Amino acid sequence: MAKRSSSKTQRDFVVTVTLIVKSIARSIKFYRDVLGAKVLEKGEPTLMKLGNTWIIVNVGGGPTPDKPTVTLNVPPDPNRLSSFMNFRVADIQACYELWKSRGAEFITPPIEKYGETRCYIRDPDGYIIEVGQSKTGVAYG
């Protein structure tokens, strides 16, 4: 029988999303001023906290000794992505209105689909963020 990992081990790390961006200053402005992130460490890279997520924004770069075949760059086509962030909120209409008033560019207004209401925002580098609300109005997590 495999040994189970302790719950302490699972609490001994934090998951952070890293976004490769064209301009750290532009990304800080979006995530801080539009979505309300708190900047924790400014520089190259910059660390922010948004809700219960840590976000790192940094410019791209070529291979390094620890990733010798990997180049990091902004998505070349903002309509062809392989990942996105997903925010769950208690009141999607309030988030939509607030973030839109702060300059968020939504792809559509909130739409009911699959038993929830959701919409998507594009960040300055073309990454999309899903914003959703369950029918019960309870945010996940």
Secondary structure, 3 states (H helix, E strand, C coil): CCCCCCHHHHHCCCCEEEEECCCHHHHHHHHHHHCCCEEEECCCCEEEEECCEEEEEECCECCECCECCCCECCCCCCCCCCCCEEEECCCHHHHHHHHHHCCCEECCCCEEECCEEEEEEECCCCCEEEEEEECCCCCCC
